[in-house]
Amino acid sequence: MNAKIEGGIISQSYNKRELALSMLKKYKVSDTEIEEIIRLAGEDDARLYRLATRKRFGEPNAYLRGYASFFGREFHLDRRCYIPDDYAHELAERVLRDAPSGGRIMEVGTGCGWLSISLKCERPDLEIAACDIDPNALCLARANAKRHGVDITFYESFFVDDVTIPEPDCIVANVPYGGDADYSACELEERPQMPPIAICDSEDVVGPLVGLVASIQNRRWRSPTYLETGYLDRWRLDPVLSTCRRYEHVRNGDFGYLVIEP
């Protein structure tokens, strides 16, 4: 980088593309992520430098990209919501198989709305409501629902405490869980960039799942409930299952989910 004084102002001339790529390498960004960042920037070197600077401070590529894909659809997202993952695909397929014709579905912790919207797009016959404790995330969800042309009722609610619908035919949730020791190095790097309300307290691994079950039981609902449990082993789910009438734990490699009757 060369600098010279012109009329008392320091003028700097440098190659932003080279600096950006050097920055990404210095902070050990993976080659795959670098390739995506380059694609996002295209021929705009100034944008590449901005993206690289954001990545330097740990911002996940999903936020740099501005969207996530699920069931072949794109959902806008930013730091107002948790980043969706592909693990929930199998859970969504199970709900789509089990939900009765014209059934009422309640999603808890909808975030940017990706799961509820996908269910509605795949099964237009379903009546879907979704809730989240964070009004900022709900703004994203409503915008995504409008973008995909689906009618979903959204509620600001602590679990299901504050929703005003009759007992649903089934409940689905992809809520946070897990302790620091269970996350990969990449996930630990990304977590500080996500909204704190979407990140589980590391001291209570399945606390949100236990809280959700208690909320459902307080409503006296007996709706079959589908819970994404990811990598959690069966024994770690005992606090969730101890108060349930019945349960099914499905595990497929690194992914798992529960189907419970509260």
C-alpha positions as a Markdown table, in Angstrom:
| # | Residue | x | y | z |
|---|---|---|---|---|
| 1 | Met | 0.0 | 0.0 | 0.0 |
| 2 | Asn | 1.4 | 3.4 | -1.0 |
| 3 | Ala | 0.4 | 6.7 | 0.7 |
| 4 | Lys | 1.1 | 10.2 | -0.5 |
| 5 | Ile | -0.1 | 13.6 | 0.8 |
| 6 | Glu | -2.3 | 15.6 | -1.5 |
| 7 | Gly | -3.5 | 19.0 | -0.2 |
| 8 | Gly | -2.9 | 17.9 | 3.4 |
| 9 | Ile | -5.0 | 14.7 | 2.9 |
| 10 | Ile | -3.4 | 11.3 | 2.9 |
| 11 | Ser | -4.3 | 9.4 | -0.2 |
| 12 | Gln | -3.9 | 5.6 | -0.1 |
| 13 | Ser | -3.7 | 3.3 | -3.1 |
| 14 | Tyr | -3.9 | -0.4 | -2.6 |
| 15 | Asn | -5.3 | -3.6 | -4.1 |
| 16 | Lys | -8.4 | -4.4 | -2.0 |
| 17 | Arg | -8.7 | -7.8 | -3.6 |
| 18 | Glu | -5.2 | -8.9 | -2.5 |
| 19 | Leu | -5.7 | -7.4 | 0.9 |
| 20 | Ala | -9.0 | -9.2 | 1.3 |
| 21 | Leu | -7.6 | -12.6 | 0.3 |
| 22 | Ser | -4.6 | -12.1 | 2.5 |
| 23 | Met | -6.9 | -11.2 | 5.5 |
| 24 | Leu | -9.0 | -14.4 | 4.9 |
| 25 | Lys | -5.9 | -16.6 | 4.8 |
| 26 | Lys | -4.4 | -14.9 | 7.9 |
| 27 | Tyr | -7.5 | -15.6 | 9.9 |
| 28 | Lys | -7.6 | -19.2 | 8.7 |
| 29 | Val | -10.9 | -19.1 | 6.9 |
| 30 | Ser | -11.5 | -22.4 | 5.1 |
| 31 | Asp | -11.0 | -22.6 | 1.4 |
| 32 | Thr | -14.6 | -23.5 | 0.9 |
| 33 | Glu | -15.8 | -20.4 | 2.7 |
| 34 | Ile | -13.3 | -18.2 | 0.8 |
| 35 | Glu | -14.6 | -19.5 | -2.5 |
| 36 | Glu | -18.1 | -18.6 | -1.5 |
| 37 | Ile | -17.1 | -15.1 | -0.3 |
| 38 | Ile | -15.4 | -14.5 | -3.7 |
| 39 | Arg | -18.5 | -15.6 | -5.5 |
| 40 | Leu | -20.7 | -13.3 | -3.4 |
| 41 | Ala | -18.4 | -10.4 | -4.2 |
| 42 | Gly | -18.2 | -11.1 | -7.9 |
| 43 | Glu | -16.0 | -8.4 | -9.6 |
| 44 | Asp | -16.6 | -5.9 | -6.8 |
| 45 | Asp | -13.3 | -5.7 | -5.0 |
| 46 | Ala | -14.7 | -3.2 | -2.5 |
| 47 | Arg | -17.5 | -5.6 | -1.5 |
| 48 | Leu | -14.9 | -8.4 | -1.3 |
| 49 | Tyr | -12.9 | -6.3 | 1.2 |
| 50 | Arg | -16.1 | -5.6 | 3.3 |
| 51 | Leu | -17.1 | -9.2 | 3.3 |
| 52 | Ala | -13.6 | -10.3 | 4.3 |
| 53 | Thr | -13.5 | -7.8 | 7.1 |
| 54 | Arg | -16.9 | -9.1 | 8.4 |
| 55 | Lys | -15.5 | -12.6 | 8.2 |
| 56 | Arg | -12.4 | -11.6 | 10.1 |
| 57 | Phe | -14.7 | -10.9 | 13.1 |
| 58 | Gly | -16.3 | -14.3 | 12.8 |
| 59 | Glu | -19.5 | -13.6 | 10.9 |
| 60 | Pro | -20.9 | -16.8 | 9.5 |
| 61 | Asn | -21.1 | -17.1 | 5.7 |
| 62 | Ala | -24.9 | -17.5 | 6.0 |
| 63 | Tyr | -25.1 | -14.0 | 7.3 |
| 64 | Leu | -22.7 | -12.7 | 4.6 |
| 65 | Arg | -24.9 | -14.5 | 2.0 |
| 66 | Gly | -28.1 | -13.2 | 3.6 |
| 67 | Tyr | -30.1 | -16.4 | 3.1 |
| 68 | Ala | -30.3 | -20.1 | 3.8 |
| 69 | Ser | -31.8 | -22.8 | 1.7 |
| 70 | Phe | -34.3 | -25.4 | 2.8 |
| 71 | Phe | -36.4 | -27.8 | 0.7 |
| 72 | Gly | -35.1 | -26.0 | -2.4 |
| 73 | Arg | -36.3 | -22.5 | -1.2 |
| 74 | Glu | -34.4 | -19.5 | 0.0 |
| 75 | Phe | -35.1 | -17.8 | 3.2 |
| 76 | His | -33.8 | -14.4 | 4.1 |
| 77 | Leu | -31.8 | -14.2 | 7.3 |
| 78 | Asp | -29.5 | -12.0 | 9.3 |
| 79 | Arg | -28.3 | -11.6 | 12.9 |
| 80 | Arg | -31.8 | -11.4 | 14.1 |
| 81 | Cys | -32.2 | -15.2 | 13.9 |
| 82 | Tyr | -30.4 | -18.5 | 14.4 |
| 83 | Ile | -28.9 | -20.0 | 11.3 |
| 84 | Pro | -31.0 | -23.0 | 10.0 |
| 85 | Asp | -29.3 | -26.3 | 9.4 |
| 86 | Asp | -30.0 | -29.2 | 7.1 |
| 87 | Tyr | -30.4 | -31.6 | 10.0 |
| 88 | Ala | -34.0 | -30.6 | 10.3 |
| 89 | His | -34.9 | -31.9 | 6.8 |
| 90 | Glu | -35.6 | -35.4 | 8.1 |
| 91 | Leu | -37.7 | -34.0 | 10.9 |
| 92 | Ala | -39.8 | -31.9 | 8.5 |
| 93 | Glu | -40.3 | -34.9 | 6.2 |
| 94 | Arg | -41.6 | -36.9 | 9.2 |
| 95 | Val | -44.1 | -34.1 | 10.1 |
| 96 | Leu | -45.3 | -33.9 | 6.5 |
| 97 | Arg | -45.9 | -37.7 | 6.6 |
| 98 | Asp | -47.7 | -37.8 | 9.9 |
| 99 | Ala | -49.8 | -34.6 | 9.8 |
| 100 | Pro | -53.5 | -35.3 | 9.1 |
| 101 | Ser | -55.2 | -33.8 | 6.1 |
| 102 | Gly | -56.2 | -30.3 | 6.9 |
| 103 | Gly | -54.4 | -30.5 | 10.3 |
| 104 | Arg | -53.3 | -27.7 | 12.5 |
| 105 | Ile | -49.6 | -27.4 | 13.1 |
| 106 | Met | -47.8 | -25.3 | 15.8 |
| 107 | Glu | -44.1 | -24.5 | 15.4 |
| 108 | Val | -42.2 | -23.2 | 18.4 |
| 109 | Gly | -39.1 | -21.1 | 18.0 |
| 110 | Thr | -39.7 | -20.3 | 14.3 |
| 111 | Gly | -36.7 | -17.9 | 13.9 |
| 112 | Cys | -36.8 | -16.7 | 10.3 |
| 113 | Gly | -39.8 | -19.0 | 9.6 |
| 114 | Trp | -38.0 | -21.4 | 7.4 |
| 115 | Leu | -39.6 | -24.6 | 8.8 |
| 116 | Ser | -43.2 | -23.5 | 9.0 |
| 117 | Ile | -43.1 | -21.9 | 5.6 |
| 118 | Ser | -41.6 | -25.1 | 4.1 |
| 119 | Leu | -44.3 | -27.2 | 5.7 |
| 120 | Lys | -47.0 | -24.9 | 4.3 |
| 121 | Cys | -45.5 | -24.8 | 0.8 |
| 122 | Glu | -45.2 | -28.6 | 0.8 |
| 123 | Arg | -48.7 | -29.2 | 2.3 |
| 124 | Pro | -51.0 | -26.2 | 1.5 |
| 125 | Asp | -53.8 | -28.1 | 3.2 |
| 126 | Leu | -52.2 | -27.6 | 6.6 |
| 127 | Glu | -53.2 | -24.7 | 8.9 |
| 128 | Ile | -50.0 | -23.5 | 10.5 |
| 129 | Ala | -49.2 | -21.2 | 13.3 |
| 130 | Ala | -45.7 | -20.3 | 14.5 |
| 131 | Cys | -44.2 | -18.5 | 17.5 |
| 132 | Asp | -41.0 | -17.1 | 18.8 |
| 133 | Ile | -40.0 | -15.2 | 21.9 |
| 134 | Asp | -38.0 | -12.7 | 19.9 |
| 135 | Pro | -40.0 | -10.1 | 18.0 |
| 136 | Asn | -37.0 | -9.3 | 15.8 |
| 137 | Ala | -36.9 | -12.9 | 14.5 |
| 138 | Leu | -40.7 | -12.7 | 13.9 |
| 139 | Cys | -40.1 | -9.7 | 11.6 |
| 140 | Leu | -37.9 | -11.9 | 9.4 |
| 141 | Ala | -40.4 | -14.8 | 9.5 |
| 142 | Arg | -43.3 | -12.6 | 8.4 |
| 143 | Ala | -41.2 | -11.2 | 5.6 |
| 144 | Asn | -40.2 | -14.7 | 4.4 |
| 145 | Ala | -43.9 | -15.9 | 4.6 |
| 146 | Lys | -44.9 | -12.9 | 2.4 |
| 147 | Arg | -42.1 | -13.7 | 0.0 |
| 148 | His | -43.2 | -17.3 | -0.4 |
| 149 | Gly | -46.9 | -16.3 | -0.6 |
| 150 | Val | -48.1 | -18.4 | 2.4 |
| 151 | Asp | -50.6 | -17.6 | 5.1 |
| 152 | Ile | -49.1 | -18.4 | 8.6 |
| 153 | Thr | -50.2 | -16.9 | 11.9 |
| 154 | Phe | -47.2 | -15.7 | 14.0 |
| 155 | Tyr | -47.2 | -15.2 | 17.7 |
| 156 | Glu | -44.7 | -13.6 | 20.1 |
| 157 | Ser | -44.7 | -16.2 | 22.8 |
| 158 | Phe | -42.7 | -17.9 | 25.5 |
| 159 | Phe | -42.9 | -21.5 | 24.2 |
| 160 | Val | -46.7 | -22.0 | 23.8 |
| 161 | Asp | -47.7 | -20.0 | 26.8 |
| 162 | Asp | -49.0 | -17.0 | 24.9 |
| 163 | Val | -50.4 | -18.4 | 21.7 |
| 164 | Thr | -54.2 | -18.2 | 21.2 |
| 165 | Ile | -55.0 | -21.2 | 19.1 |
| 166 | Pro | -57.0 | -24.4 | 20.0 |
| 167 | Glu | -55.0 | -27.6 | 20.7 |
| 168 | Pro | -53.0 | -28.3 | 17.5 |
| 169 | Asp | -52.8 | -31.7 | 15.8 |
| 170 | Cys | -49.1 | -31.7 | 16.2 |
| 171 | Ile | -46.3 | -29.4 | 17.5 |
| 172 | Val | -42.8 | -29.1 | 15.9 |
| 173 | Ala | -39.8 | -27.4 | 17.3 |
| 174 | Asn | -36.1 | -26.9 | 16.5 |
| 175 | Val | -35.1 | -25.1 | 19.6 |
| 176 | Pro | -31.5 | -24.6 | 20.9 |
| 177 | Tyr | -29.8 | -27.2 | 23.1 |
| 178 | Gly | -26.3 | -28.4 | 24.0 |
| 179 | Gly | -23.3 | -27.3 | 26.0 |
| 180 | Asp | -20.0 | -25.8 | 24.8 |
| 181 | Ala | -18.3 | -29.1 | 25.0 |
| 182 | Asp | -20.7 | -30.5 | 22.4 |
| 183 | Tyr | -20.2 | -27.9 | 19.7 |
| 184 | Ser | -17.6 | -28.0 | 16.9 |
| 185 | Ala | -14.9 | -25.4 | 16.7 |
| 186 | Cys | -16.7 | -23.8 | 13.8 |
| 187 | Glu | -20.0 | -23.7 | 15.8 |
| 188 | Leu | -18.3 | -22.1 | 18.8 |
| 189 | Glu | -16.9 | -19.4 | 16.6 |
| 190 | Glu | -20.3 | -18.6 | 15.1 |
| 191 | Arg | -22.3 | -18.7 | 18.2 |
| 192 | Pro | -21.3 | -15.2 | 19.5 |
| 193 | Gln | -22.6 | -13.8 | 16.2 |
| 194 | Met | -26.1 | -15.1 | 16.8 |
| 195 | Pro | -28.8 | -13.5 | 18.9 |
| 196 | Pro | -28.3 | -14.6 | 22.6 |
| 197 | Ile | -31.9 | -15.6 | 23.0 |
| 198 | Ala | -31.4 | -18.3 | 20.3 |
| 199 | Ile | -28.3 | -19.9 | 22.0 |
| 200 | Cys | -28.8 | -22.5 | 24.7 |
| 201 | Asp | -27.3 | -21.9 | 28.2 |
| 202 | Ser | -24.3 | -24.2 | 28.2 |
| 203 | Glu | -25.0 | -25.1 | 31.9 |
| 204 | Asp | -28.4 | -26.7 | 31.0 |
| 205 | Val | -28.0 | -28.9 | 28.0 |
| 206 | Val | -31.7 | -29.7 | 27.4 |
| 207 | Gly | -33.2 | -26.9 | 29.5 |
| 208 | Pro | -35.2 | -25.4 | 26.5 |
| 209 | Leu | -36.6 | -28.8 | 25.6 |
| 210 | Val | -37.7 | -29.4 | 29.2 |
| 211 | Gly | -39.2 | -25.9 | 29.3 |
| 212 | Leu | -41.1 | -26.6 | 26.0 |
| 213 | Val | -42.6 | -29.8 | 27.3 |
| 214 | Ala | -43.7 | -28.1 | 30.5 |
| 215 | Ser | -45.3 | -25.3 | 28.6 |
| 216 | Ile | -47.3 | -27.8 | 26.5 |
| 217 | Gln | -48.4 | -29.7 | 29.6 |
| 218 | Asn | -49.4 | -26.5 | 31.3 |
| 219 | Arg | -51.8 | -25.9 | 28.4 |
| 220 | Arg | -53.1 | -29.4 | 28.9 |
| 221 | Trp | -52.4 | -30.3 | 25.3 |
| 222 | Arg | -51.6 | -33.8 | 24.3 |
| 223 | Ser | -50.5 | -33.0 | 20.8 |
| 224 | Pro | -47.8 | -35.3 | 19.4 |
| 225 | Thr | -44.6 | -33.2 | 19.5 |
| 226 | Tyr | -41.7 | -33.4 | 17.2 |
| 227 | Leu | -38.4 | -32.2 | 18.6 |
| 228 | Glu | -35.1 | -31.9 | 16.8 |
| 229 | Thr | -32.3 | -33.3 | 19.0 |
| 230 | Gly | -29.4 | -33.4 | 16.7 |
| 231 | Tyr | -26.3 | -35.1 | 18.0 |
| 232 | Leu | -27.6 | -35.6 | 21.6 |
| 233 | Asp | -27.5 | -39.2 | 22.8 |
| 234 | Arg | -30.6 | -40.9 | 24.1 |
| 235 | Trp | -29.4 | -40.8 | 27.8 |
| 236 | Arg | -29.0 | -37.0 | 27.7 |
| 237 | Leu | -32.7 | -36.7 | 26.9 |
| 238 | Asp | -33.9 | -38.3 | 30.1 |
| 239 | Pro | -34.9 | -35.0 | 31.7 |
| 240 | Val | -37.2 | -34.3 | 28.7 |
| 241 | Leu | -38.7 | -37.8 | 28.6 |
| 242 | Ser | -39.3 | -38.3 | 32.3 |
| 243 | Thr | -42.6 | -36.5 | 32.3 |
| 244 | Cys | -43.8 | -37.7 | 28.9 |
| 245 | Arg | -46.4 | -40.5 | 28.4 |
| 246 | Arg | -44.7 | -42.0 | 25.4 |
| 247 | Tyr | -41.8 | -41.2 | 23.1 |
| 248 | Glu | -39.9 | -42.4 | 20.1 |
| 249 | His | -36.2 | -41.5 | 19.6 |
| 250 | Val | -35.0 | -41.6 | 16.0 |
| 251 | Arg | -31.3 | -41.5 | 15.2 |
| 252 | Asn | -29.7 | -41.4 | 11.8 |
| 253 | Gly | -26.0 | -40.9 | 12.0 |
| 254 | Asp | -25.3 | -37.5 | 13.6 |
| 255 | Phe | -28.9 | -36.4 | 13.4 |
| 256 | Gly | -31.8 | -37.3 | 15.8 |
| 257 | Tyr | -35.2 | -36.3 | 16.7 |
| 258 | Leu | -37.9 | -37.1 | 19.3 |
| 259 | Val | -41.6 | -37.8 | 18.8 |
| 260 | Ile | -43.3 | -37.5 | 22.2 |
| 261 | Glu | -46.7 | -37.4 | 23.7 |
| 262 | Pro | -46.5 | -34.9 | 26.6 |
